[in-house]
Amino acid sequence: MSAAAHRVSRRLFLAGVGAAATSGLACAHGQNRASAGDPTAEAKRVLVDVASIPVDFVARQRLAGSMGEHSLSSDVVLQKQGATLTLIGLTPFGTKAFALIQEGLEISFEAFVDAALPFPPELMLADIHRTLFLGVDDGGAAPADGRRRLRLAGERIDETWSGGRLVRRSYKRRGGGGPKGPILIDYGDGMEGRTPPPKIVIDNQRFGYTVTIETVTYQPL
């Protein structure tokens, strides 16, 4: 990535939504950013090495979210293949708005439109990993029905399972500095294995936003 593209990348994209955002959210987040600690470090704690994720897939998703009085909507394409995870944001015209790539634990970001958004891309990846990858489907240890508690990446994760599907997750930070609010994930009809369900709602009280993710298409590779 060129130096100019890197400078753009650091001020683009409202993340933590597991996806995309609009510049309208920038003002709302700016009021809270000073007290939020280091969001990049917060995000990197929960990233899973992409090579360890045992499934390859491509999914098209539609996002709708809110932060205070501001709202967002966007379509994205999420692809995992081998050791590479790629998130492509789309403009309303269907062209590329940005590309976020994780290879192993390394992250790169390139913007194709000039939209000044304040969140580092690591925050966006964090919600993707919390929802789809971190501690998910780890050797069949989860109950078919009931509750399970995990302690991973400095977080306490409480899960609810029904009919062999993951239906809810809550994340609470364990000690240390940084924001303490919970992150609540509702999987609607439930997630079986690592295949995202039709609808997921993320209520990130740690950074003050909610996002609804609708998976339009999902294709194993």
C-alpha positions as CSV (number, residue, x, y, z in Angstrom):
1,M,0.0,0.0,0.0
2,S,1.3,3.5,-0.8
3,A,2.0,6.0,1.9
4,A,-0.9,8.1,0.7
5,A,-3.3,5.1,0.7
6,H,-2.1,4.3,4.2
7,R,-2.8,7.8,5.5
8,V,-6.3,7.6,4.0
9,S,-6.9,4.1,5.5
10,R,-6.2,5.3,9.1
11,R,-9.0,7.9,8.9
12,L,-11.5,5.8,7.0
13,F,-14.2,3.4,8.0
14,L,-16.3,3.2,11.0
15,A,-15.6,-0.2,12.4
16,G,-16.7,-2.3,15.2
17,V,-19.8,-2.9,13.2
18,G,-18.3,-6.0,11.6
19,A,-18.8,-4.2,8.4
20,A,-19.2,-0.6,7.2
21,A,-20.3,2.9,8.1
22,T,-21.1,6.4,7.0
23,S,-19.6,9.7,7.8
24,G,-22.6,10.7,9.8
25,L,-21.4,8.4,12.6
26,A,-18.1,10.3,12.9
27,C,-19.5,13.1,15.0
28,A,-21.2,10.8,17.5
29,H,-18.0,8.7,17.9
30,G,-15.8,11.7,18.2
31,Q,-17.5,12.7,21.5
32,N,-16.6,9.4,23.0
33,R,-13.2,8.6,21.5
34,A,-11.0,10.4,24.0
35,S,-12.2,8.1,26.8
36,A,-12.3,4.9,24.8
37,G,-8.7,3.9,25.4
38,D,-6.8,2.5,22.4
39,P,-9.4,0.9,20.1
40,T,-6.7,-0.6,17.9
41,A,-5.3,-2.6,20.8
42,E,-8.8,-3.4,21.9
43,A,-9.5,-5.0,18.5
44,K,-6.3,-6.8,18.0
45,R,-6.8,-8.8,21.2
46,V,-9.6,-10.8,19.6
47,L,-8.3,-11.4,16.1
48,V,-8.0,-15.1,15.1
49,D,-5.2,-16.2,12.8
50,V,-7.1,-16.6,9.5
51,A,-5.1,-19.7,8.7
52,S,-6.6,-21.5,11.7
53,I,-10.2,-20.9,10.5
54,P,-11.1,-24.3,8.9
55,V,-13.7,-23.1,6.3
56,D,-13.4,-21.1,3.1
57,F,-16.5,-19.1,2.0
58,V,-17.8,-15.9,0.3
59,A,-20.8,-14.1,1.6
60,R,-22.7,-10.9,0.6
61,Q,-24.2,-9.1,3.5
62,R,-26.4,-6.0,4.0
63,L,-25.8,-3.8,7.0
64,A,-28.0,-1.4,8.9
65,G,-26.9,0.3,12.1
66,S,-27.2,3.3,14.4
67,M,-25.0,5.3,16.8
68,G,-27.0,7.8,18.7
69,E,-29.0,9.8,16.3
70,H,-26.9,8.8,13.3
71,S,-27.5,5.8,11.1
72,L,-25.7,3.7,8.5
73,S,-26.4,1.3,5.7
74,S,-24.1,-0.6,3.3
75,D,-23.5,-3.8,1.4
76,V,-20.3,-5.7,1.8
77,V,-18.7,-8.9,0.5
78,L,-16.8,-11.0,3.1
79,Q,-14.5,-13.8,1.8
80,K,-12.2,-16.2,3.6
81,Q,-9.9,-18.2,1.5
82,G,-6.8,-20.0,2.9
83,A,-4.9,-17.6,5.1
84,T,-6.7,-14.5,3.8
85,L,-9.8,-12.8,5.0
86,T,-11.1,-10.0,2.7
87,L,-13.9,-7.5,3.4
88,I,-15.0,-5.4,0.4
89,G,-17.3,-2.4,1.0
90,L,-19.6,-1.4,-1.8
91,T,-20.9,2.0,-2.8
92,P,-24.6,2.5,-3.6
93,F,-23.6,2.0,-7.3
94,G,-22.0,-1.5,-6.6
95,T,-18.4,-0.3,-7.0
96,K,-15.7,-0.8,-4.4
97,A,-15.6,1.6,-1.6
98,F,-12.8,-0.1,0.3
99,A,-10.9,-3.3,0.7
100,L,-9.8,-4.6,4.2
101,I,-7.5,-7.6,4.1
102,Q,-6.3,-9.8,7.0
103,E,-3.5,-12.3,6.2
104,G,-2.7,-14.4,9.2
105,L,-2.7,-11.6,11.9
106,E,-1.5,-8.8,9.6
107,I,-4.0,-6.2,8.4
108,S,-4.0,-3.9,5.3
109,F,-6.7,-1.5,4.2
110,E,-7.2,0.5,1.0
111,A,-9.9,3.1,0.3
112,F,-11.3,3.7,-3.2
113,V,-13.5,6.7,-2.3
114,D,-12.5,9.8,-0.3
115,A,-14.8,9.6,2.8
116,A,-13.3,10.7,6.1
117,L,-14.3,8.3,8.7
118,P,-12.5,8.1,12.1
119,F,-12.3,4.4,13.1
120,P,-9.3,2.2,12.5
121,P,-10.2,-0.9,10.5
122,E,-9.1,-3.2,13.3
123,L,-12.3,-2.3,15.2
124,M,-14.4,-3.6,12.3
125,L,-12.5,-6.8,12.2
126,A,-13.0,-7.3,15.9
127,D,-16.8,-7.6,15.6
128,I,-16.4,-10.0,12.7
129,H,-14.2,-12.2,14.7
130,R,-16.3,-12.0,17.9
131,T,-19.3,-13.0,15.9
132,L,-18.1,-15.6,13.5
133,F,-14.7,-16.9,14.6
134,L,-13.5,-16.4,18.2
135,G,-14.1,-19.7,20.1
136,V,-16.8,-20.8,17.6
137,D,-17.2,-24.5,16.8
138,D,-14.2,-25.5,18.8
139,G,-14.1,-29.2,18.6
140,G,-17.8,-29.8,19.3
141,A,-17.5,-28.8,23.0
142,A,-20.6,-26.6,22.9
143,P,-23.9,-28.1,24.3
144,A,-26.8,-28.8,22.0
145,D,-29.0,-26.9,24.4
146,G,-28.1,-24.7,27.4
147,R,-25.4,-22.3,28.3
148,R,-21.6,-22.3,28.0
149,R,-19.0,-19.9,29.3
150,L,-15.6,-19.3,27.6
151,R,-12.7,-17.1,28.7
152,L,-10.7,-16.0,25.6
153,A,-8.6,-13.0,24.6
154,G,-9.3,-11.2,27.9
155,E,-13.0,-11.6,27.6
156,R,-15.7,-13.6,29.4
157,I,-18.0,-15.0,26.7
158,D,-21.4,-16.3,27.8
159,E,-23.3,-18.3,25.2
160,T,-26.9,-19.7,24.8
161,W,-27.5,-22.7,22.6
162,S,-30.7,-24.2,21.3
163,G,-31.1,-27.2,19.0
164,G,-27.4,-27.3,18.4
165,R,-27.3,-23.7,17.2
166,L,-25.6,-20.7,18.8
167,V,-28.4,-18.2,19.5
168,R,-26.8,-15.6,21.7
169,R,-23.4,-14.4,22.9
170,S,-22.3,-11.7,25.4
171,Y,-18.8,-10.4,25.8
172,K,-17.6,-8.8,29.0
173,R,-14.0,-7.5,29.5
174,R,-12.0,-9.2,32.2
175,G,-9.9,-6.7,34.2
176,G,-7.3,-4.3,32.7
177,G,-8.0,-0.9,31.3
178,G,-10.2,0.2,28.4
179,P,-13.9,0.4,28.0
180,K,-16.0,-2.0,30.0
181,G,-19.4,-2.1,28.4
182,P,-20.8,-5.5,27.2
183,I,-21.0,-6.6,23.6
184,L,-24.3,-8.5,22.9
185,I,-24.8,-10.7,19.8
186,D,-28.1,-12.1,18.8
187,Y,-28.0,-14.8,16.1
188,G,-31.8,-14.8,15.4
189,D,-32.7,-18.4,14.4
190,G,-29.2,-19.5,15.5
191,M,-25.8,-20.1,13.9
192,E,-24.9,-23.7,13.1
193,G,-21.2,-24.3,12.9
194,R,-19.6,-21.3,11.2
195,T,-22.3,-20.5,8.7
196,P,-23.8,-17.1,9.5
197,P,-27.6,-17.1,9.9
198,P,-29.9,-14.9,7.9
199,K,-29.8,-12.2,10.5
200,I,-27.4,-11.1,13.3
201,V,-27.8,-8.1,15.6
202,I,-24.7,-6.7,17.4
203,D,-25.4,-4.4,20.3
204,N,-21.9,-3.0,21.1
205,Q,-22.4,-1.1,24.4
206,R,-18.7,-0.8,24.7
207,F,-18.5,1.7,21.8
208,G,-22.2,2.7,21.7
209,Y,-23.7,1.4,18.5
210,T,-25.9,-1.4,17.1
211,V,-25.7,-3.1,13.8
212,T,-28.0,-5.5,12.0
213,I,-26.3,-7.8,9.5
214,E,-28.4,-9.7,6.9
215,T,-26.6,-12.4,5.0
216,V,-28.0,-12.2,1.4
217,T,-25.9,-15.1,0.0
218,Y,-23.4,-17.5,1.4
219,Q,-21.3,-19.9,-0.6
220,P,-18.6,-22.4,0.6
221,L,-15.4,-22.3,-1.5
